[in-house]
Structures are given as C-alpha cells and as structure tokens.
Amino acid sequence: ADAAAAPDRPEQVDVAVDAQGKYVINKSPVVFGGTEALSRDLRRFAGAVKDPVIVISADANSPHQSVIHVMEAARLAGYGKITFTTQAGKK
C-alpha cells in the first residue's frame, strides 16, 4: 500500500542518514565533523524555531552509530522532540 506523504511542517528538521553514514539535513548534504558540529548544523537549519521536531530517516543499512550521532546532536542543541520515519518494504 502506498503511504500518504507526511505533512510539510515548518517546525521540523529532516535528517537523512544514508547507508554509508552520510548526513543530509533538509535536503542539503552536511559533512560530519563530530556531534557538536552536527548540533550547530541542526540549529542552523532550525533557524528561528525554538524546539523543532527532528525527523530522522535512516537507510536500513546505515551504521547504528550514525543515528546515535543525530540523537546526541539534537540533545546538545536542546531539542527534545525526535521521531523516525519508516519505509515500507519492497513487494
């Protein structure tokens, strides 16, 4: 079944993690320079939003630690709302 697209929410920051552990925030690639640098990137993409929802979309083959880095970066930025997207399996 096709899932409906998630609503576009301006108070969210989308973070994609690919199979190689590379990050894309709001469709812009970022270079991982540690969790503090990733935290600064999250704040930059959040702009004036004080407590955005961090939406993590990780490839099934992405390194577990890469997802943990995003969660830690969100904590360092003071963001407590984290959620994950899911993908339907191929038929």
All heavy atoms as an XYZ file, in Angstrom:
671
protein
N       0.846     -1.187      0.000
C       0.000      0.000      0.000
C       0.876      1.230      0.000
O       1.925      1.259      0.629
C      -0.900     -0.003      1.215
N       0.417      2.234     -0.705
C       1.162      3.487     -0.736
C       0.797      4.315      0.476
O      -0.372      4.506      0.786
C       0.837      4.282     -2.007
C       1.361      3.600     -3.252
O       2.423      2.973     -3.151
O       0.701      3.693     -4.303
N       1.807      4.791      1.174
C       1.572      5.634      2.347
C       1.435      7.076      1.898
O       2.082      7.509      0.954
C       2.722      5.494      3.334
N       0.588      7.794      2.576
C       0.439      9.212      2.283
C       1.702      9.938      2.716
O       2.347      9.566      3.693
C      -0.771      9.773      3.023
N       2.064     10.966      1.979
C       3.250     11.751      2.320
C       3.010     12.475      3.635
O       1.902     12.908      3.933
C       3.560     12.748      1.215
N       4.058     12.597      4.423
C       3.965     13.321      5.687
C       3.705     14.789      5.405
O       4.211     15.337      4.424
C       5.258     13.159      6.475
N       2.908     15.441      6.232
C       2.642     16.859      6.003
C       3.926     17.678      6.163
O       4.774     17.344      6.974
C       1.621     17.217      7.082
C       1.772     16.172      8.132
C       2.260     14.940      7.437
N       4.028     18.723      5.364
C       5.200     19.596      5.452
C       5.010     20.495      6.660
O       4.096     21.306      6.709
C       5.326     20.420      4.170
C       6.559     21.288      4.164
O       7.554     20.894      4.809
O       6.536     22.351      3.531
N       5.858     20.317      7.654
C       5.758     21.105      8.881
C       6.978     22.004      8.978
O       8.098     21.523      9.034
C       5.694     20.188     10.093
C       4.421     19.356     10.121
C       4.410     18.452     11.308
N       5.315     17.327     11.032
C       5.548     16.342     11.867
N       4.997     16.324     13.045
N       6.354     15.361     11.531
N       6.780     23.307      9.042
C       7.927     24.217      9.120
C       8.701     24.089     10.425
O       9.833     24.513     10.517
C       7.310     25.602      8.978
C       5.877     25.431      9.334
C       5.516     24.012      8.995
N       8.090     23.474     11.450
C       8.783     23.333     12.726
C       9.570     22.039     12.824
O       9.973     21.631     13.898
C       7.786     23.450     13.887
C       6.834     22.284     14.033
C       5.602     22.303     13.130
O       5.422     23.230     12.335
O       4.817     21.355     13.227
N       9.827     21.383     11.695
C      10.606     20.152     11.730
C      11.902     20.307     10.955
O      12.008     21.121     10.046
C       9.808     18.963     11.203
C       9.730     18.851      9.700
C       8.888     17.654      9.266
O       7.888     17.337      9.898
N       9.288     17.009      8.198
N      12.889     19.524     11.367
C      14.167     19.449     10.664
C      14.327     17.993     10.254
O      14.314     17.099     11.097
C      15.341     19.906     11.567
C      16.660     19.719     10.855
C      15.166     21.353     11.999
N      14.437     17.763      8.951
C      14.574     16.410      8.420
C      16.046     16.039      8.306
O      16.826     16.776      7.691
C      13.914     16.309      7.053
C      12.419     16.567      7.120
O      11.758     15.928      7.943
O      11.927     17.409      6.344
N      16.402     14.908      8.888
C      17.783     14.432      8.826
C      17.775     13.040      8.205
O      17.178     12.114      8.753
C      18.432     14.366     10.225
C      19.888     13.912     10.116
C      18.340     15.714     10.928
N      18.421     12.909      7.063
C      18.549     11.611      6.406
C      19.953     11.078      6.653
O      20.927     11.834      6.642
C      18.296     11.745      4.906
N      20.029      9.767      6.894
C      21.316      9.093      7.080
C      21.362      7.983      6.047
O      20.498      7.101      6.040
C      21.462      8.505      8.502
C      22.844      7.896      8.683
C      21.188      9.557      9.563
N      22.370      8.030      5.157
C      22.426      7.003      4.114
C      23.198      5.771      4.579
O      23.683      5.717      5.717
C      22.980      7.570      2.806
C      24.464      7.878      2.812
O      25.189      7.485      3.761
O      24.928      8.510      1.842
N      23.315      4.799      3.709
C      23.952      3.520      4.052
C      25.426      3.673      4.410
O      25.984      2.828      5.107
C      23.791      2.532      2.899
N      26.060      4.750      3.960
C      27.464      4.992      4.288
C      27.617      5.871      5.531
O      28.727      6.224      5.909
C      28.196      5.650      3.105
C      28.400      4.739      1.916
C      27.111      4.498      1.141
O      26.331      5.412      0.915
N      26.888      3.256      0.741
N      26.501      6.251      6.145
C      26.557      7.080      7.345
C      26.693      8.560      7.057
O      27.012      9.341      7.944
N      26.407      8.975      5.816
C      26.471     10.397      5.459
C      25.135     11.049      5.788
O      24.090     10.417      5.758
C      26.805     10.558      3.983
C      28.197     10.055      3.650
C      28.504     10.225      2.189
C      29.888      9.648      1.901
N      30.130      9.564      0.480
N      25.199     12.351      6.084
C      24.030     13.088      6.551
C      23.542     14.096      5.515
O      24.343     14.747      4.840
C      24.358     13.856      7.833
C      24.817     12.956      8.948
C      26.168     12.751      9.201
C      23.899     12.288      9.749
C      26.599     11.916     10.211
C      24.314     11.452     10.769
C      25.662     11.265     10.996
O      26.076     10.437     11.997
N      22.224     14.248      5.462
C      21.571     15.276      4.659
C      20.522     15.910      5.566
O      19.663     15.216      6.106
C      20.904     14.674      3.394
C      20.149     15.750      2.634
C      21.948     14.014      2.500
N      20.632     17.220      5.749
C      19.668     17.938      6.586
C      18.835     18.842      5.694
O      19.391     19.668      4.960
C      20.370     18.761      7.685
C      21.227     17.860      8.574
C      19.334     19.518      8.524
C      22.021     18.596      9.634
N      17.523     18.658      5.752
C      16.599     19.430      4.907
C      17.081     19.470      3.458
O      17.140     20.513      2.831
C      16.387     20.838      5.453
C      15.560     20.843      6.712
O      15.004     19.828      7.125
N      15.472     21.994      7.353
N      17.464     18.311      2.948
C      17.883     18.090      1.554
C      19.232     18.702      1.209
O      19.602     18.773      0.038
C      16.808     18.574      0.574
C      15.487     17.856      0.754
C      14.461     18.321     -0.246
C      13.143     17.596      0.011
N      12.095     18.018     -0.878
N      19.996     19.132      2.217
C      21.333     19.689      1.986
C      22.370     18.791      2.652
O      22.322     18.584      3.868
C      21.450     21.096      2.573
O      20.575     21.978      1.921
N      23.327     18.257      1.871
C      24.374     17.407      2.474
C      25.216     18.207      3.462
O      25.504     19.388      3.247
C      25.232     16.983      1.277
C      24.400     17.259      0.068
C      23.475     18.383      0.430
N      25.563     17.569      4.572
C      26.458     18.177      5.551
C      27.591     17.202      5.851
O      27.399     15.995      5.812
C      25.735     18.578      6.863
C      24.698     19.654      6.613
C      25.099     17.390      7.530
N      28.739     17.744      6.126
C      29.901     16.927      6.453
C      29.920     16.721      7.962
O      29.825     17.696      8.727
C      31.203     17.604      5.979
C      32.410     16.797      6.408
C      31.180     17.784      4.467
N      30.037     15.474      8.391
C      30.067     15.186      9.821
C      31.427     15.551     10.381
O      32.446     15.003      9.989
C      29.775     13.703     10.075
C      29.766     13.347     11.537
C      28.736     13.772     12.354
C      30.791     12.605     12.086
C      28.724     13.454     13.702
C      30.790     12.275     13.432
C      29.751     12.708     14.240
N      31.430     16.495     11.325
C      32.651     16.918     11.989
C      32.570     16.703     13.487
O      33.201     17.420     14.253
N      31.736     15.746     13.895
C      31.521     15.475     15.309
C      30.114     15.884     15.704
O      29.420     16.605     14.982
N      29.689     15.422     16.871
C      28.317     15.701     17.295
C      28.081     17.180     17.598
O      26.993     17.687     17.353
C      27.913     14.847     18.513
O      28.866     15.011     19.550
C      27.788     13.386     18.147
N      29.103     17.876     18.094
C      28.913     19.307     18.360
C      28.728     20.084     17.064
O      27.892     20.976     16.981
C      30.073     19.856     19.181
C      30.025     19.331     20.609
C      30.928     20.094     21.552
O      31.339     21.219     21.235
O      31.193     19.545     22.633
N      29.486     19.728     16.024
C      29.325     20.383     14.726
C      27.961     20.044     14.126
O      27.285     20.914     13.564
C      30.448     19.962     13.776
N      27.536     18.801     14.273
C      26.221     18.399     13.771
C      25.120     19.135     14.540
O      24.112     19.537     13.959
C      26.053     16.880     13.884
C      24.820     16.272     13.213
C      24.776     16.577     11.721
C      24.808     14.759     13.440
N      25.330     19.360     15.820
C      24.397     20.126     16.629
C      24.272     21.557     16.104
O      23.167     22.092     15.987
C      24.868     20.133     18.084
O      24.024     20.919     18.873
N      25.391     22.161     15.754
C      25.362     23.514     15.175
C      24.618     23.502     13.847
O      23.851     24.425     13.543
C      26.783     24.053     15.003
C      27.440     24.454     16.311
C      28.746     25.201     16.088
N      29.760     24.389     15.438
C      30.616     23.580     16.057
N      30.574     23.478     17.380
N      31.509     22.894     15.374
N      24.819     22.453     13.042
C      24.098     22.334     11.769
C      22.592     22.251     12.010
O      21.810     22.887     11.309
C      24.562     21.101     10.984
C      25.963     21.249     10.412
O      26.386     22.388     10.130
O      26.635     20.206     10.251
N      22.173     21.465     12.998
C      20.753     21.351     13.312
C      20.175     22.707     13.707
O      19.098     23.096     13.249
C      20.515     20.338     14.435
C      20.758     18.867     14.106
C      20.582     18.022     15.363
C      19.843     18.391     12.996
N      20.898     23.451     14.547
C      20.426     24.781     14.960
C      20.332     25.721     13.755
O      19.390     26.507     13.645
C      21.336     25.363     16.039
C      21.092     24.752     17.409
C      21.781     25.536     18.502
N      23.220     25.459     18.395
C      23.991     24.623     19.073
N      23.450     23.785     19.922
N      25.287     24.619     18.917
N      21.316     25.620     12.867
C      21.314     26.490     11.679
C      20.096     26.195     10.806
O      19.412     27.114     10.349
C      22.608     26.275     10.888
C      22.726     27.117      9.639
C      24.127     27.086      9.049
N      24.668     25.759      8.894
C      24.600     25.032      7.768
N      23.999     25.537      6.701
N      25.150     23.842      7.694
N      19.799     24.923     10.586
C      18.655     24.561      9.751
C      17.329     24.827     10.454
O      16.322     25.045      9.792
C      18.752     23.110      9.285
C      19.699     22.927      8.140
C      21.005     22.539      8.361
C      19.290     23.165      6.835
C      21.898     22.381      7.309
C      20.170     23.006      5.765
C      21.480     22.614      6.008
N      17.307     24.806     11.770
C      16.076     25.102     12.509
C      15.743     26.588     12.446
O      14.584     26.965     12.560
C      16.215     24.658     13.960
N      16.766     27.414     12.262
C      16.530     28.849     12.181
C      15.932     29.392     13.466
O      16.434     29.137     14.553
N      14.833     30.100     13.345
C      14.202     30.750     14.497
C      13.307     29.807     15.302
O      12.809     30.193     16.355
C      13.387     31.956     14.025
N      13.113     28.588     14.823
C      12.254     27.636     15.536
C      12.972     27.205     16.808
O      14.085     26.692     16.767
C      11.916     26.417     14.649
C      11.053     25.427     15.412
C      11.230     26.863     13.371
N      12.338     27.404     17.946
C      12.987     27.134     19.230
C      13.117     25.651     19.569
O      14.110     25.229     20.118
C      12.227     27.847     20.350
C      12.185     29.342     20.186
C      12.672     30.025     21.418
C      12.515     31.517     21.280
N      13.720     32.209     21.106
N      12.087     24.861     19.265
C      12.117     23.441     19.615
C      11.518     22.617     18.469
O      10.413     22.092     18.586
C      11.363     23.190     20.922
C      11.598     21.783     21.471
O      12.593     21.144     21.086
O      10.780     21.334     22.286
N      12.261     22.485     17.368
C      11.718     21.750     16.223
C      11.651     20.246     16.490
O      12.318     19.739     17.386
C      12.729     22.049     15.121
C      14.017     22.206     15.859
C      13.628     22.908     17.144
N      10.849     19.581     15.702
C      10.824     18.123     15.712
C      11.956     17.669     14.787
O      12.025     18.088     13.631
C       9.473     17.578     15.204
C       9.510     16.057     15.128
C       8.338     18.049     16.087
N      12.853     16.847     15.306
C      13.935     16.290     14.493
C      13.421     14.971     13.934
O      13.112     14.051     14.685
C      15.216     16.067     15.329
C      15.635     17.353     16.052
C      16.334     15.518     14.457
C      15.920     18.533     15.148
N      13.300     14.900     12.613
C      12.769     13.715     11.944
C      13.936     12.973     11.300
O      14.554     13.476     10.366
C      11.713     14.085     10.884
C      11.167     12.827     10.215
C      10.582     14.894     11.507
N      14.249     11.806     11.830
C      15.381     11.017     11.343
C      14.867      9.949     10.389
O      13.990      9.164     10.729
C      16.145     10.357     12.504
C      16.650     11.422     13.482
C      17.303      9.506     11.973
C      17.250     10.857     14.765
N      15.441      9.939      9.197
C      15.125      8.921      8.198
C      16.436      8.225      7.852
O      17.264      8.762      7.129
C      14.519      9.574      6.956
O      14.285      8.595      5.970
N      16.624      7.041      8.418
C      17.881      6.319      8.224
C      17.687      5.148      7.271
O      16.701      4.417      7.366
C      18.412      5.810      9.559
N      18.628      4.991      6.365
C      18.658      3.825      5.491
C      18.769      2.576      6.366
O      19.417      2.607      7.414
C      19.871      3.940      4.556
C      19.943      2.820      3.556
O      20.396      1.713      3.938
O      19.555      3.031      2.403
N      18.147      1.507      5.945
C      18.188      0.259      6.722
C      19.614     -0.235      6.935
O      19.895     -0.921      7.913
C      17.361     -0.818      6.024
N      20.530      0.139      6.048
C      21.922     -0.301      6.156
C      22.849      0.763      6.737
O      24.068      0.583      6.731
C      22.436     -0.742      4.781
C      21.695     -1.956      4.275
O      21.494     -2.915      5.016
N      21.249     -1.904      3.037
N      22.281      1.859      7.233
C      23.133      2.900      7.810
C      23.714      2.401      9.132
O      23.079      1.630      9.845
C      22.352      4.194      8.027
O      21.333      4.004      8.968
N      24.918      2.851      9.448
C      25.519      2.454     10.723
C      24.685      2.968     11.901
O      24.245      4.118     11.909
C      26.896      3.121     10.708
C      27.164      3.440      9.278
C      25.819      3.680      8.643
N      24.463      2.105     12.866
C      23.696      2.463     14.071
C      24.278      3.716     14.723
O      23.544      4.606     15.144
C      23.707      1.278     15.038
C      23.035      1.536     16.339
N      21.664      1.590     16.468
C      23.547      1.783     17.570
C      21.366      1.843     17.728
N      22.479      1.957     18.418
N      25.584      3.805     14.785
C      26.235      4.934     15.440
C      25.909      6.259     14.750
O      25.812      7.292     15.408
C      27.751      4.726     15.502
C      28.469      5.758     16.351
C      28.010      5.740     17.805
O      27.899      4.681     18.421
N      27.734      6.898     18.364
N      25.698      6.233     13.449
C      25.351      7.465     12.733
C      24.015      8.026     13.209
O      23.849      9.242     13.327
C      25.302      7.200     11.223
O      26.576      6.840     10.755
N      23.067      7.145     13.494
C      21.774      7.581     14.020
C      21.948      8.113     15.445
O      21.368      9.141     15.812
C      20.754      6.431     13.961
C      19.441      6.834     14.620
C      20.530      6.000     12.516
N      22.771      7.448     16.229
C      23.046      7.908     17.598
C      23.678      9.299     17.568
O      23.358     10.146     18.413
C      23.962      6.905     18.346
C      23.278      5.542     18.468
C      24.373      7.438     19.711
C      21.975      5.545     19.228
N      24.541      9.561     16.599
C      25.147     10.898     16.471
C      24.069     11.967     16.295
O      24.157     13.045     16.892
C      26.117     10.958     15.289
C      27.392     10.240     15.490
N      28.150     10.314     16.631
C      28.073      9.406     14.668
C      29.231      9.573     16.516
N      29.205      8.998     15.331
N      23.056     11.688     15.476
C      21.981     12.663     15.262
C      21.221     12.895     16.566
O      20.924     14.036     16.936
C      21.009     12.198     14.156
C      19.863     13.200     14.002
C      21.734     12.011     12.838
N      20.928     11.825     17.270
C      20.201     11.952     18.534
C      21.004     12.753     19.558
O      20.461     13.614     20.258
C      19.859     10.566     19.065
C      18.882      9.820     18.163
S      18.650      8.092     18.590
C      17.864      8.236     20.176
N      22.293     12.504     19.637
C      23.158     13.249     20.565
C      23.266     14.714     20.146
O      23.250     15.616     20.983
C      24.537     12.595     20.642
C      25.540     13.318     21.512
C      25.176     13.386     22.995
O      24.196     12.745     23.434
O      25.872     14.102     23.732
N      23.381     14.963     18.842
C      23.461     16.338     18.349
C      22.180     17.098     18.688
O      22.234     18.272     19.074
C      23.722     16.349     16.842
N      21.039     16.439     18.556
C      19.765     17.077     18.904
C      19.733     17.410     20.395
O      19.296     18.492     20.792
C      18.602     16.161     18.526
N      20.219     16.490     21.227
C      20.262     16.746     22.667
C      21.149     17.946     22.971
O      20.783     18.832     23.750
C      20.790     15.511     23.413
C      20.757     15.680     24.931
C      21.524     14.582     25.642
N      22.955     14.654     25.417
C      23.789     15.521     26.025
N      23.333     16.390     26.886
N      25.080     15.499     25.760
N      22.320     18.007     22.348
C      23.241     19.127     22.566
C      22.626     20.458     22.130
O      22.904     21.499     22.726
C      24.557     18.890     21.825
C      25.451     17.780     22.359
C      26.630     17.533     21.417
C      25.942     18.106     23.757
N      21.790     20.399     21.084
C      21.135     21.614     20.590
C      19.947     22.018     21.456
O      19.394     23.098     21.288
C      20.679     21.401     19.145
N      19.565     21.130     22.389
C      18.434     21.424     23.256
C      17.102     21.013     22.675
O      16.051     21.467     23.121
N      17.132     20.135     21.670
C      15.910     19.677     21.015
C      15.507     18.320     21.583
O      16.249     17.353     21.468
C      16.104     19.570     19.503
C      16.548     20.861     18.841
C      17.352     20.842     17.711
C      16.175     22.105     19.336
C      17.753     22.008     17.091
C      16.585     23.284     18.726
C      17.369     23.226     17.603
O      17.773     24.383     16.993
N      14.320     18.253     22.157
C      13.883     17.029     22.791
C      12.854     16.245     22.010
O      12.448     15.169     22.425
N      12.417     16.780     20.875
C      11.407     16.093     20.071
C      12.087     15.399     18.895
O      12.523     16.063     17.953
C      10.366     17.078     19.558
C       9.609     17.793     20.651
C       8.704     18.842     20.050
C       8.096     19.731     21.117
N       7.439     20.894     20.521
N      12.186     14.084     18.972
C      12.833     13.295     17.920
C      11.863     12.206     17.489
O      11.226     11.565     18.327
C      14.137     12.649     18.412
C      15.133     13.727     18.841
C      14.746     11.754     17.341
C      16.381     13.186     19.509
N      11.743     12.020     16.198
C      10.919     10.942     15.674
C      11.643     10.316     14.491
O      12.633     10.851     14.003
C       9.505     11.449     15.281
O       8.681     10.322     14.993
C       9.554     12.371     14.080
N      11.154      9.169     14.071
C      11.757      8.435     12.967
C      10.715      8.187     11.885
O       9.545      7.983     12.198
C      12.299      7.077     13.456
C      13.401      7.212     14.452
C      13.119      7.333     15.802
C      14.722      7.221     14.047
C      14.132      7.452     16.739
C      15.747      7.358     14.970
C      15.446      7.481     16.315
N      11.150      8.195     10.650
C      10.257      7.809      9.563
C      10.460      6.332      9.290
O      11.490      5.754      9.633
C      10.537      8.609      8.272
O      11.868      8.339      7.826
C      10.343     10.089      8.486
N       9.460      5.731      8.695
C       9.571      4.330      8.321
C       9.347      4.200      6.825
O       8.732      5.065      6.199
C       8.534      3.464      9.055
O       7.228      3.947      8.743
C       8.749      3.505     10.556
N       9.876      3.132      6.275
C       9.706      2.873      4.855
C       9.094      1.505      4.708
O       9.488      0.557      5.402
C      11.051      2.923      4.137
C      11.729      4.273      4.227
C      13.112      4.267      3.634
O      13.592      3.242      3.167
N      13.766      5.399      3.656
N       8.146      1.406      3.819
C       7.522      0.117      3.563
C       8.512     -0.760      2.803
O       9.284     -0.274      1.974
C       6.248      0.305      2.741
N       8.499     -2.046      3.117
C       9.367     -2.982      2.414
C       8.925     -3.143      0.974
O       7.770     -2.918      0.621
N       9.855     -3.554      0.124
C       9.529     -3.775     -1.293
C       8.737     -5.067     -1.428
O       8.992     -6.051     -0.739
C      10.817     -3.863     -2.111
C      11.567     -2.566     -2.146
C      12.800     -2.681     -2.995
C      13.557     -1.360     -2.984
N      14.771     -1.435     -3.772
N       7.799     -5.045     -2.342
C       6.971     -6.224     -2.577
C       7.540     -7.066     -3.680
O       8.160     -6.628     -4.571
C       5.555     -5.828     -2.931
C       4.851     -5.204     -1.742
C       3.434     -4.889     -2.115
C       2.724     -4.293     -0.918
N       1.354     -4.008     -1.183
